[in-house]
Amino acid sequence: MRVNLWIPQVKNPDDVYIYLGSPGPPLGLVPCKYIDIIASHLADSMNYDARIVELTHNTCKIKCRLFSREYTKSMNEDYKASLIKELKKPYNPKKPIILMIATKKKKAVKVGEKLIIKFEDLDSYDLLACPWQIKFLNQAGDTIGIYAQDRSIIQRLLKANFNSYHLDVEVVDIAKTSERMWNKLSHKFWKGYPIQLVNTPKKSNNE
């Protein structure tokens, strides 16, 4: 299985974290003797391939290959061309897309309220971007929450957008109490109120 490596967005990070690619605490940390070279590689946005090669009940051995800047550039260009080609394929979504976000404010939104979905620039959805994310705003333009859990769901939303679908976003459920959640974007736990959204793709009237 491939794993993802992540560093905090600070100068000279002290740790390199290992993720399985899903939300939640990290799988572990890169050993100290490899931190500097891997952190430098990640800070320069160069590609890598890290995979689990051995598992025991409490340890995990990982093999990591670091790719050159030239090879990384070529990989990213190929990946972006492939992604754009995939997003532009004819797509007719049959079902709404349900997902969860979280907000720190208890009364940030109400059930039945409509939100606005905001995608990042397409450059933010390349091979190395980790994590992919989309923002959900209220009608005043304030950010309610960020979704960054599942690339496949984000790609479905992107594909609907590229196929001229308007995404009708509605709040369908709000947790009554906050939960201790893992925020992969800031790499820490925080208390938040989970909100369930239903994203209904609707064909634009001018299509």
GUNUVEX-662753 format. One line per 4 residues: number of its first residue (from 1); for each residue z negated, x, y negated of N, C-alpha, C, O. Coordinates in nm, 3 decimals, always signed. Each point is the difference from the previous one (the first is absolute). Layout:
// GUNUVEX-662753
NUM	Z X Y Z X Y Z X Y Z X Y | ...
END
This chain:
// GUNUVEX-662753
1	+0.000 +0.084 +0.120 +0.000 -0.084 -0.120 +0.000 +0.087 -0.125 -0.071 +0.101 -0.007 | +0.153 -0.141 -0.090 +0.002 +0.073 -0.127 -0.120 -0.039 -0.085 -0.042 -0.116 +0.001 | -0.013 +0.211 -0.074 -0.110 -0.027 -0.092 +0.042 +0.040 -0.141 +0.093 +0.079 -0.018 | -0.162 -0.135 -0.081 +0.028 +0.031 -0.140 -0.108 +0.090 -0.057 -0.118 -0.014 +0.033
5	+0.159 +0.107 -0.117 -0.093 +0.089 -0.068 -0.008 -0.042 -0.147 +0.100 -0.040 -0.059 | -0.218 +0.049 +0.001 -0.021 -0.049 -0.136 -0.099 +0.089 -0.073 -0.099 +0.044 +0.058 | +0.127 -0.018 -0.187 -0.093 +0.076 -0.084 -0.035 -0.081 -0.123 +0.084 -0.075 -0.051 | -0.207 +0.087 +0.001 -0.036 -0.067 -0.126 +0.087 +0.055 -0.113 +0.040 +0.117 +0.002
9	-0.013 -0.201 -0.101 +0.084 +0.042 -0.113 -0.084 +0.075 -0.103 -0.019 -0.047 -0.113 | -0.030 +0.162 +0.153 -0.078 +0.087 -0.088 +0.051 +0.142 +0.014 +0.070 +0.032 +0.096 | -0.105 +0.053 -0.190 +0.040 +0.139 +0.007 -0.081 +0.073 +0.107 -0.122 -0.013 +0.006 | +0.190 +0.089 +0.077 -0.064 +0.077 +0.109 -0.091 -0.087 +0.087 -0.121 +0.021 +0.002
13	+0.177 -0.118 +0.070 -0.083 -0.088 +0.086 -0.071 +0.081 +0.108 +0.053 +0.098 +0.052 | -0.172 -0.142 -0.021 -0.083 +0.071 +0.099 +0.027 -0.047 +0.143 -0.038 +0.067 +0.095 | +0.102 -0.181 -0.080 +0.021 -0.057 +0.133 +0.140 -0.055 +0.015 +0.063 -0.041 -0.097 | -0.014 +0.041 +0.221 +0.124 -0.068 +0.036 -0.038 -0.102 +0.108 -0.050 +0.038 +0.105
17	+0.074 -0.166 -0.132 -0.041 -0.107 +0.090 +0.114 -0.039 +0.094 +0.118 +0.011 -0.034 | -0.156 -0.055 +0.152 +0.096 -0.039 +0.103 -0.015 -0.150 +0.024 -0.110 -0.049 +0.027 | +0.222 -0.024 -0.037 +0.001 -0.144 +0.021 +0.095 -0.036 +0.113 +0.098 +0.070 +0.027 | -0.128 -0.180 +0.037 +0.091 -0.053 +0.102 +0.109 -0.086 -0.063 +0.088 -0.049 +0.071
21	-0.092 +0.029 -0.201 +0.102 -0.079 -0.067 -0.040 -0.143 -0.026 +0.081 -0.078 -0.049 | -0.204 +0.041 +0.081 -0.049 -0.135 -0.023 -0.121 +0.007 -0.092 -0.062 +0.106 -0.011 | +0.027 -0.216 -0.055 -0.116 +0.002 -0.089 -0.127 +0.027 +0.077 -0.012 -0.037 +0.117 | -0.083 +0.100 -0.183 -0.126 +0.031 +0.065 -0.037 +0.144 -0.023 +0.078 +0.076 -0.058
25	-0.196 -0.036 +0.103 -0.045 +0.139 -0.017 +0.096 +0.097 +0.066 +0.073 -0.038 +0.092 | -0.072 +0.165 -0.138 +0.090 +0.099 +0.060 -0.039 +0.031 +0.144 -0.115 -0.016 +0.041 | +0.215 +0.061 +0.034 -0.024 +0.043 +0.137 -0.083 +0.127 +0.002 -0.082 +0.020 +0.090 | +0.104 +0.067 -0.190 -0.074 +0.125 -0.006 +0.049 +0.085 -0.115 +0.071 -0.048 -0.088
29	-0.110 +0.176 +0.090 +0.036 +0.095 -0.104 +0.074 +0.119 +0.060 -0.028 +0.040 +0.113 | +0.121 +0.015 -0.188 +0.068 +0.123 +0.043 -0.101 +0.115 -0.003 -0.078 +0.009 -0.094 | +0.077 +0.079 +0.195 -0.093 +0.113 +0.001 +0.013 +0.085 -0.126 +0.107 +0.012 -0.058 | -0.219 +0.047 +0.017 -0.008 +0.072 -0.127 +0.107 +0.108 -0.016 +0.055 +0.016 -0.109
33	-0.025 +0.057 +0.216 +0.092 +0.114 -0.015 +0.143 -0.043 -0.030 +0.082 +0.083 -0.038 | -0.049 -0.213 +0.056 +0.135 -0.049 -0.028 +0.008 -0.083 -0.127 +0.109 -0.043 -0.039 | -0.223 +0.020 -0.027 -0.002 -0.091 -0.115 +0.091 +0.048 -0.112 +0.081 -0.078 -0.050 | -0.092 +0.205 +0.010 +0.074 +0.047 -0.117 +0.151 -0.013 +0.018 +0.069 -0.050 -0.089
37	-0.018 +0.095 +0.201 +0.145 -0.002 +0.020 +0.053 -0.143 +0.011 +0.107 -0.031 -0.053 | -0.182 -0.057 +0.123 +0.047 -0.138 +0.016 -0.015 -0.077 -0.131 +0.089 -0.077 -0.037 | -0.200 +0.097 -0.033 -0.021 -0.067 -0.129 +0.108 +0.040 -0.100 +0.053 -0.084 -0.073 | -0.021 +0.212 +0.070 +0.105 +0.049 -0.090 +0.134 -0.063 +0.035 +0.077 -0.037 -0.089
41	-0.049 +0.026 +0.217 +0.125 -0.060 +0.048 +0.008 -0.146 -0.041 +0.105 -0.046 -0.047 | -0.213 -0.028 +0.064 -0.002 -0.142 -0.035 +0.008 -0.018 -0.152 +0.067 -0.092 -0.048 | -0.134 +0.178 -0.027 +0.001 -0.010 -0.146 +0.141 +0.021 -0.055 +0.035 -0.054 -0.105 | +0.045 +0.133 +0.175 +0.138 +0.025 -0.041 +0.096 -0.105 +0.055 +0.122 +0.014 -0.012
45	-0.178 -0.120 +0.074 +0.079 -0.112 +0.054 +0.103 +0.047 +0.103 +0.113 -0.050 +0.003 | -0.151 +0.143 +0.080 +0.089 +0.046 +0.106 -0.038 -0.068 +0.132 -0.116 -0.036 +0.021 | +0.213 +0.019 +0.063 -0.018 -0.079 +0.122 -0.068 +0.080 +0.110 -0.008 +0.123 -0.004 | -0.041 -0.197 +0.103 -0.068 +0.059 +0.115 +0.013 -0.095 +0.118 +0.043 -0.114 -0.015
49	-0.079 +0.163 +0.130 -0.006 -0.085 +0.118 -0.130 +0.034 +0.073 -0.016 +0.111 +0.049 | -0.076 -0.205 -0.043 -0.130 +0.021 +0.065 -0.016 -0.102 +0.111 +0.009 -0.121 -0.024 | -0.035 +0.169 +0.143 -0.010 -0.089 +0.115 -0.118 +0.039 +0.089 -0.036 +0.117 +0.012 | -0.024 -0.219 +0.051 -0.108 +0.023 +0.094 +0.058 +0.057 +0.129 +0.093 -0.057 +0.057
53	-0.148 +0.169 -0.012 +0.049 +0.062 +0.124 -0.108 +0.001 +0.110 +0.030 +0.026 +0.116 | -0.154 -0.054 -0.155 -0.107 +0.000 +0.102 -0.117 -0.084 -0.050 -0.037 +0.007 -0.117 | -0.020 -0.086 +0.206 -0.114 -0.085 -0.034 -0.110 +0.014 +0.103 +0.026 +0.007 +0.120 | -0.151 -0.003 -0.168 -0.116 -0.015 +0.088 -0.084 -0.112 -0.057 +0.043 -0.069 -0.092
57	-0.163 +0.049 +0.146 -0.082 -0.113 -0.046 -0.047 +0.017 -0.143 -0.032 -0.100 -0.065 | +0.027 +0.223 +0.012 -0.047 +0.017 -0.138 +0.076 +0.106 -0.078 -0.044 +0.040 -0.108 | +0.157 +0.006 +0.159 +0.080 +0.098 -0.073 +0.148 -0.039 +0.003 +0.044 -0.077 +0.086 | +0.029 +0.133 -0.180 +0.143 -0.030 -0.011 +0.072 +0.128 -0.042 -0.030 +0.056 -0.105
61	+0.124 -0.011 +0.188 +0.078 +0.118 -0.033 +0.134 -0.042 -0.056 +0.071 -0.081 +0.060 | -0.037 +0.137 -0.176 +0.121 -0.040 -0.071 +0.090 +0.120 -0.023 -0.046 +0.108 -0.038 | +0.174 -0.127 +0.061 +0.099 +0.103 -0.030 +0.071 -0.039 -0.128 +0.052 -0.111 -0.012 | -0.051 +0.203 -0.085 +0.059 -0.030 -0.131 +0.110 +0.100 -0.033 -0.021 +0.121 +0.007
65	+0.138 -0.173 -0.042 +0.112 +0.082 -0.044 +0.025 -0.026 -0.148 +0.008 -0.115 -0.043 | +0.004 +0.221 -0.035 +0.028 -0.012 -0.143 +0.146 +0.035 -0.024 +0.049 +0.102 +0.047 | +0.021 -0.188 -0.121 +0.143 +0.020 -0.024 +0.024 +0.058 -0.139 -0.078 -0.023 -0.093 | +0.185 +0.098 +0.080 +0.034 +0.066 -0.125 +0.037 -0.101 -0.108 +0.027 -0.117 +0.029
69	-0.025 +0.163 -0.154 +0.036 -0.086 -0.112 +0.143 -0.052 +0.015 +0.027 -0.117 -0.027 | +0.065 +0.205 +0.071 +0.140 -0.039 +0.016 +0.014 -0.106 +0.108 +0.072 -0.098 -0.017 | -0.141 +0.119 +0.128 +0.008 -0.096 +0.110 -0.063 -0.133 -0.039 +0.049 -0.107 +0.036 | -0.159 +0.116 -0.110 -0.068 -0.121 -0.048 +0.092 -0.080 -0.092 +0.010 -0.122 +0.013
73	+0.056 +0.190 -0.105 +0.092 -0.068 -0.092 +0.111 -0.071 +0.077 +0.034 -0.114 -0.031 | +0.022 +0.184 +0.131 +0.106 -0.059 +0.080 -0.050 -0.122 +0.077 +0.069 -0.102 +0.007 | -0.189 +0.113 +0.052 -0.058 -0.111 +0.075 -0.024 -0.121 -0.090 +0.028 -0.113 +0.038 | -0.081 +0.138 -0.159 -0.030 -0.110 -0.092 +0.128 -0.070 -0.046 +0.003 -0.123 -0.010
77	+0.101 +0.202 -0.018 +0.126 -0.060 -0.043 +0.060 -0.085 +0.111 +0.050 -0.110 -0.025 | -0.055 +0.161 +0.148 +0.052 -0.076 +0.114 -0.081 -0.127 +0.023 +0.055 -0.106 +0.027 | -0.189 +0.120 -0.040 -0.087 -0.115 +0.023 +0.023 -0.107 -0.106 +0.007 -0.119 +0.032 | +0.005 +0.160 -0.159 +0.017 -0.098 -0.107 +0.133 -0.072 +0.015 +0.008 -0.122 -0.019
81	+0.098 +0.196 +0.055 +0.130 -0.064 +0.021 -0.008 -0.100 +0.114 +0.057 -0.109 -0.008 | -0.130 +0.147 +0.114 -0.017 -0.089 +0.115 -0.083 -0.122 -0.038 +0.030 -0.111 +0.044 | -0.134 +0.131 -0.125 -0.087 -0.111 -0.042 +0.078 -0.099 -0.086 -0.009 -0.121 +0.022 | +0.085 +0.171 -0.119 +0.079 -0.088 -0.087 +0.101 -0.079 +0.082 +0.020 -0.120 -0.022
85	+0.044 +0.187 +0.118 +0.096 -0.068 +0.086 -0.067 -0.111 +0.079 +0.056 -0.109 +0.016 | -0.178 +0.136 +0.034 -0.073 -0.100 +0.077 -0.043 -0.117 -0.089 +0.010 -0.115 +0.041 | -0.057 +0.145 -0.162 -0.047 -0.105 -0.090 +0.112 -0.092 -0.045 -0.023 -0.117 -0.028 | +0.144 +0.169 +0.022 +0.114 -0.078 -0.047 +0.071 -0.078 +0.111 +0.094 -0.075 -0.027
89	-0.139 +0.092 +0.151 +0.060 -0.078 +0.108 -0.032 -0.148 -0.020 -0.107 -0.033 -0.052 | +0.197 -0.055 +0.091 -0.028 -0.144 -0.012 -0.132 -0.036 +0.067 -0.026 +0.040 +0.113 | -0.056 -0.114 -0.183 -0.134 -0.033 +0.048 -0.031 -0.143 -0.037 +0.012 -0.040 -0.116 | -0.053 -0.037 +0.214 -0.032 -0.141 -0.022 -0.139 -0.028 +0.056 -0.013 -0.048 +0.113
93	-0.091 +0.079 -0.192 -0.136 -0.018 +0.050 -0.029 -0.146 +0.035 +0.028 -0.090 -0.079 | -0.082 +0.069 +0.197 -0.026 -0.135 +0.050 -0.141 -0.050 -0.031 -0.022 -0.120 -0.018 | -0.073 +0.215 +0.012 -0.140 -0.041 -0.014 -0.064 +0.068 -0.121 +0.042 +0.109 -0.040 | -0.144 -0.171 -0.017 -0.077 +0.065 -0.106 -0.068 +0.126 +0.053 -0.024 +0.013 +0.120
97	-0.006 +0.079 -0.210 -0.067 +0.125 +0.036 -0.143 -0.008 -0.052 -0.023 -0.010 -0.120 | -0.072 +0.014 +0.212 -0.141 -0.013 -0.037 -0.066 +0.138 +0.003 +0.020 +0.078 +0.094 | -0.096 -0.048 -0.198 -0.069 +0.129 -0.005 -0.131 -0.015 -0.076 -0.028 -0.103 -0.060 | -0.053 +0.210 +0.065 -0.129 +0.000 -0.067 -0.005 +0.111 -0.104 +0.045 +0.112 +0.024
101	-0.099 -0.146 -0.141 -0.034 +0.101 -0.099 -0.148 -0.018 -0.033 -0.065 -0.089 +0.056 | +0.013 +0.170 -0.144 -0.140 -0.015 -0.038 -0.015 +0.029 -0.149 +0.073 +0.083 -0.055 | -0.166 -0.151 -0.007 -0.029 +0.020 -0.142 -0.149 +0.022 -0.018 -0.081 -0.049 +0.079 | +0.045 +0.123 -0.182 -0.141 +0.027 -0.024 -0.069 -0.114 -0.074 -0.123 -0.012 +0.005
105	+0.201 -0.073 -0.074 -0.059 -0.110 -0.076 -0.003 -0.128 +0.082 +0.101 -0.038 +0.060 | -0.214 -0.027 -0.056 -0.020 -0.118 +0.084 +0.091 -0.115 -0.040 +0.051 -0.071 +0.087 | -0.031 +0.050 -0.215 +0.080 -0.113 -0.046 +0.131 +0.047 -0.064 +0.043 -0.055 -0.101 | +0.018 +0.156 +0.161 +0.125 +0.054 -0.055 +0.114 -0.100 +0.013 +0.088 -0.006 -0.086
109	-0.088 -0.073 +0.194 +0.104 -0.099 +0.024 -0.062 -0.124 +0.065 -0.117 +0.000 +0.038 | +0.198 -0.106 -0.028 -0.043 -0.124 +0.064 +0.098 -0.035 +0.112 +0.116 +0.039 -0.004 | -0.165 -0.112 +0.102 +0.087 -0.049 +0.107 +0.108 -0.088 -0.062 -0.030 -0.087 -0.082 | +0.154 +0.110 +0.120 +0.112 -0.074 -0.054 +0.068 +0.069 -0.117 +0.110 -0.040 -0.041
113	-0.173 +0.143 -0.012 +0.058 +0.072 -0.114 +0.122 +0.080 +0.045 +0.004 +0.052 +0.111 | +0.095 -0.044 -0.200 +0.121 +0.076 +0.027 -0.012 +0.140 -0.058 -0.045 +0.017 -0.114 | +0.083 +0.083 +0.192 -0.003 +0.138 -0.046 +0.141 +0.055 -0.011 +0.096 -0.057 +0.052 | -0.085 +0.168 -0.120 +0.128 +0.069 -0.017 -0.003 +0.127 +0.084 -0.096 +0.077 -0.006
117	+0.201 -0.054 +0.084 +0.007 +0.119 +0.083 +0.076 +0.108 -0.078 +0.106 -0.027 -0.057 | -0.160 +0.148 +0.056 +0.063 +0.110 -0.073 +0.022 +0.118 +0.094 -0.095 +0.059 +0.051 | +0.222 -0.027 -0.029 +0.035 +0.116 +0.083 +0.001 +0.126 -0.085 +0.026 -0.005 -0.121 | -0.055 +0.117 +0.184 +0.014 +0.128 -0.067 +0.148 +0.037 -0.007 +0.084 -0.066 +0.061
121	-0.052 +0.171 -0.136 +0.136 +0.053 -0.001 +0.038 +0.040 +0.142 -0.087 +0.043 +0.077 | +0.213 -0.056 -0.042 +0.043 +0.028 +0.137 -0.035 +0.141 +0.044 -0.017 +0.026 +0.119 | +0.007 +0.068 -0.215 -0.038 +0.137 +0.034 -0.140 +0.006 +0.062 -0.033 +0.096 +0.069 | -0.048 -0.198 -0.094 -0.137 -0.003 +0.054 -0.004 -0.043 +0.145 -0.106 +0.000 +0.062
125	+0.221 -0.038 -0.007 +0.004 -0.044 +0.139 +0.081 +0.097 +0.085 +0.073 -0.040 +0.090 | -0.087 +0.170 -0.120 +0.075 +0.098 +0.077 -0.079 +0.040 +0.124 -0.104 -0.058 +0.031 | +0.155 +0.158 +0.038 -0.058 +0.040 +0.129 -0.143 +0.051 -0.014 -0.083 -0.023 +0.087 | +0.056 +0.094 -0.198 -0.129 +0.067 -0.015 -0.104 -0.082 -0.073 -0.120 +0.029 +0.009
129	+0.163 -0.132 -0.081 -0.095 -0.079 -0.078 -0.107 -0.058 +0.091 +0.032 -0.069 +0.097 | -0.157 +0.095 -0.128 -0.110 -0.048 +0.084 -0.120 -0.031 -0.090 -0.053 +0.090 -0.065 | +0.011 -0.215 +0.060 +0.062 -0.111 +0.071 +0.106 -0.070 -0.086 +0.000 +0.014 -0.122 | +0.090 -0.088 +0.186 +0.085 -0.093 -0.075 -0.092 -0.107 -0.057 -0.103 -0.031 +0.058
133	+0.140 -0.027 -0.173 -0.084 -0.104 -0.054 +0.080 -0.097 -0.086 +0.106 +0.034 -0.053 | -0.159 -0.155 +0.040 +0.052 -0.099 -0.093 -0.120 -0.062 -0.072 -0.109 -0.011 +0.056 | +0.132 -0.029 -0.180 -0.108 -0.059 -0.081 +0.020 -0.151 -0.010 +0.112 -0.051 +0.003 | -0.224 -0.018 -0.017 +0.003 -0.143 -0.025 -0.070 -0.027 -0.133 -0.115 +0.039 -0.021
137	+0.187 -0.106 -0.069 -0.049 -0.025 -0.135 -0.022 -0.149 -0.021 +0.064 -0.084 +0.065 | -0.155 +0.050 -0.158 -0.012 -0.140 -0.039 +0.106 -0.031 -0.106 +0.078 +0.088 -0.037 | -0.076 -0.209 -0.012 +0.103 -0.040 -0.094 -0.013 +0.070 -0.135 +0.094 +0.003 -0.079 | -0.212 +0.054 +0.053 -0.020 +0.074 -0.125 +0.042 +0.146 +0.013 -0.001 +0.075 -0.097
141	+0.040 -0.036 +0.219 +0.044 +0.137 +0.022 -0.110 +0.095 +0.042 +0.022 +0.121 +0.007 | -0.141 -0.173 +0.021 -0.111 +0.084 +0.045 +0.009 +0.025 +0.151 +0.034 -0.092 +0.075 | -0.062 +0.212 -0.032 +0.004 +0.033 +0.143 -0.119 -0.064 +0.071 -0.115 +0.026 -0.034 | +0.144 -0.109 +0.133 -0.104 -0.065 +0.080 -0.038 +0.087 +0.120 -0.117 +0.013 +0.034
145	+0.218 +0.044 +0.029 -0.026 +0.084 +0.116 +0.124 +0.076 +0.040 +0.111 -0.029 -0.047 | -0.130 +0.126 +0.134 +0.109 +0.084 +0.049 +0.006 -0.007 +0.152 -0.103 +0.011 +0.067 | +0.223 -0.030 -0.014 +0.017 +0.000 +0.145 +0.063 +0.133 +0.041 +0.105 +0.038 -0.051 | -0.170 +0.033 +0.145 +0.051 +0.130 +0.043 -0.027 +0.024 +0.148 -0.004 +0.115 +0.045
149	-0.015 -0.223 +0.031 -0.043 +0.015 +0.138 +0.113 +0.022 +0.100 -0.013 +0.083 +0.090 | +0.121 -0.154 -0.104 +0.101 -0.004 +0.107 +0.139 +0.017 -0.059 +0.050 -0.087 -0.071 | +0.014 +0.201 +0.102 +0.135 +0.027 -0.052 +0.100 -0.105 +0.046 +0.091 -0.036 -0.075 | -0.106 -0.013 +0.197 +0.098 -0.094 +0.053 +0.000 -0.130 -0.082 +0.106 -0.058 -0.024
153	-0.225 +0.013 -0.018 -0.007 -0.121 -0.082 +0.061 +0.027 -0.138 +0.074 -0.083 -0.052 | -0.105 +0.198 -0.007 +0.057 +0.034 -0.130 +0.152 +0.008 +0.009 +0.070 -0.044 -0.090 | -0.020 +0.100 +0.200 +0.146 +0.010 +0.016 +0.063 -0.138 +0.013 +0.111 -0.022 -0.050 | -0.178 -0.072 +0.116 +0.052 -0.137 +0.009 +0.008 -0.064 -0.137 +0.097 -0.069 -0.032
157	-0.200 +0.091 -0.051 +0.001 -0.055 -0.135 +0.109 +0.065 -0.084 +0.069 -0.068 -0.077 | -0.053 +0.200 +0.092 +0.106 +0.070 -0.072 +0.137 -0.054 +0.041 +0.088 -0.020 -0.083 | -0.072 -0.002 +0.212 +0.129 -0.046 +0.052 +0.033 -0.139 -0.054 +0.114 -0.029 -0.035 | -0.215 -0.057 +0.029 +0.022 -0.133 -0.057 +0.039 +0.012 -0.147 +0.090 -0.070 -0.047
161	-0.157 +0.160 -0.025 +0.031 +0.021 -0.141 +0.143 +0.051 -0.019 +0.071 -0.045 -0.090 | -0.029 +0.139 +0.174 +0.136 +0.055 -0.009 +0.105 -0.103 +0.038 +0.117 +0.014 -0.039 | -0.156 -0.116 +0.114 +0.095 -0.104 +0.038 -0.010 -0.122 -0.093 +0.036 -0.112 +0.038 | -0.084 +0.136 -0.160 -0.003 -0.101 -0.106 -0.090 -0.119 +0.033 +0.031 -0.114 -0.037
165	-0.141 +0.140 +0.106 -0.099 -0.105 +0.022 -0.110 +0.013 -0.104 -0.047 +0.110 -0.029 | +0.007 -0.223 -0.027 -0.119 -0.004 -0.084 -0.121 -0.018 +0.092 +0.002 -0.085 +0.089 | -0.106 +0.164 -0.111 -0.119 -0.008 +0.083 -0.106 -0.083 -0.070 -0.060 +0.044 -0.098 | +0.038 -0.163 +0.149 -0.102 -0.089 -0.054 -0.134 +0.039 +0.064 -0.020 -0.019 +0.120
169	-0.070 +0.072 -0.201 -0.128 +0.053 +0.050 -0.113 -0.094 -0.039 -0.022 -0.027 -0.118 | -0.050 -0.023 +0.218 -0.109 -0.095 -0.026 -0.128 +0.046 +0.069 +0.002 +0.047 +0.113 | -0.113 -0.062 -0.184 -0.132 +0.029 +0.057 -0.040 -0.116 +0.091 -0.006 -0.114 -0.045 | -0.021 +0.142 +0.172 -0.034 -0.107 +0.093 -0.146 +0.005 +0.047 -0.052 -0.097 +0.053
173	-0.013 +0.211 -0.074 -0.141 +0.009 +0.043 -0.067 +0.115 -0.074 +0.061 +0.105 -0.023 | -0.186 -0.125 -0.012 -0.079 +0.104 -0.067 -0.136 +0.008 +0.070 -0.066 -0.101 +0.020 | +0.026 +0.221 +0.015 -0.131 +0.018 +0.063 -0.110 -0.035 -0.099 +0.008 +0.034 -0.118 | -0.111 -0.101 +0.166 -0.109 -0.042 -0.087 -0.094 +0.115 -0.034 -0.068 -0.002 -0.103
177	+0.066 +0.102 +0.190 -0.085 +0.117 -0.025 +0.085 +0.126 +0.009 +0.105 +0.002 +0.064 | -0.152 +0.101 -0.129 +0.072 +0.127 +0.004 -0.024 +0.070 +0.133 -0.099 -0.027 +0.068 | +0.190 +0.115 -0.032 -0.013 +0.077 +0.123 +0.013 +0.148 -0.032 +0.065 +0.039 -0.097 | -0.128 +0.042 +0.178 +0.011 +0.145 -0.016 +0.133 +0.042 +0.060 +0.020 -0.010 +0.122
181	+0.071 +0.056 -0.206 +0.135 +0.026 +0.044 +0.036 +0.146 -0.023 -0.053 +0.066 -0.089 | +0.147 -0.018 +0.172 +0.048 +0.137 -0.015 +0.124 -0.001 -0.086 +0.101 -0.060 +0.036 | -0.109 +0.128 -0.151 +0.112 +0.006 -0.094 +0.071 +0.133 +0.020 -0.045 +0.104 -0.049 | +0.157 -0.108 +0.122 +0.072 +0.123 +0.031 +0.059 +0.065 -0.124 +0.022 +0.121 -0.001
185	+0.004 -0.200 -0.104 +0.059 +0.056 -0.121 -0.097 +0.094 -0.072 +0.042 +0.101 -0.055 | -0.170 -0.133 +0.057 -0.098 +0.084 -0.068 -0.087 +0.077 +0.099 -0.086 +0.079 -0.039 | +0.109 -0.103 +0.166 -0.071 +0.067 +0.108 -0.152 -0.016 -0.009 -0.074 +0.098 -0.003 | +0.031 -0.223 -0.002 -0.143 -0.028 +0.000 -0.022 -0.147 +0.034 +0.093 -0.081 -0.005
189	-0.216 +0.048 +0.038 -0.037 -0.139 +0.023 -0.036 -0.065 -0.132 -0.053 +0.064 -0.090 | +0.083 -0.193 +0.078 -0.041 -0.076 -0.117 -0.014 -0.146 +0.040 +0.056 -0.044 +0.100 | -0.129 -0.029 -0.180 -0.021 -0.142 +0.027 +0.112 -0.080 -0.064 +0.028 +0.015 -0.119 | +0.037 -0.101 +0.199 +0.109 -0.079 -0.053 +0.004 -0.138 +0.062 -0.058 -0.023 +0.106
193	+0.128 -0.071 -0.172 +0.015 -0.136 +0.048 +0.139 -0.017 +0.061 +0.099 -0.001 -0.073 | -0.089 -0.012 +0.206 +0.131 -0.016 +0.063 +0.067 -0.131 -0.042 -0.064 -0.105 -0.008 | +0.194 +0.114 -0.018 +0.080 -0.115 -0.041 +0.122 -0.008 +0.092 +0.071 +0.099 +0.019 | -0.047 -0.217 +0.035 +0.119 -0.019 +0.085 +0.112 -0.059 -0.084 -0.018 -0.098 -0.073
197	+0.137 +0.160 +0.085 +0.118 -0.045 -0.073 +0.109 -0.042 +0.096 +0.014 +0.058 +0.108 | +0.062 -0.158 -0.146 +0.119 -0.037 +0.075 +0.120 +0.025 -0.091 +0.007 -0.053 -0.111 | +0.086 +0.133 +0.160 +0.121 +0.035 -0.074 +0.117 -0.076 +0.060 +0.043 +0.028 +0.112 | +0.007 -0.124 -0.186 +0.109 -0.084 +0.051 +0.132 +0.040 -0.066 +0.018 -0.022 -0.120
201	+0.075 +0.079 +0.196 +0.129 +0.038 -0.059 +0.085 -0.125 -0.028 +0.017 -0.086 +0.085 | +0.034 +0.080 -0.208 +0.087 -0.112 -0.040 +0.127 +0.057 -0.061 -0.006 +0.086 -0.088 | +0.120 -0.133 +0.134 +0.128 +0.050 -0.050 +0.014 -0.032 -0.149 -0.025 -0.113 -0.043 | +0.067 +0.214 -0.033 +0.019 -0.020 -0.145 +0.106 -0.105 -0.025 +0.096 -0.011 +0.076
205	-0.114 -0.068 -0.181 +0.091 -0.111 -0.030 +0.143 +0.046 -0.030 +0.095 -0.074 +0.023 | -0.082 +0.198 -0.076 +0.133 +0.047 -0.037 +0.073 +0.067 +0.114 +0.107 +0.058 -0.020 | -0.164 -0.065 +0.140 +0.065 +0.061 +0.119 +0.072 -0.106 +0.080 +0.061 +0.031 +0.102
END
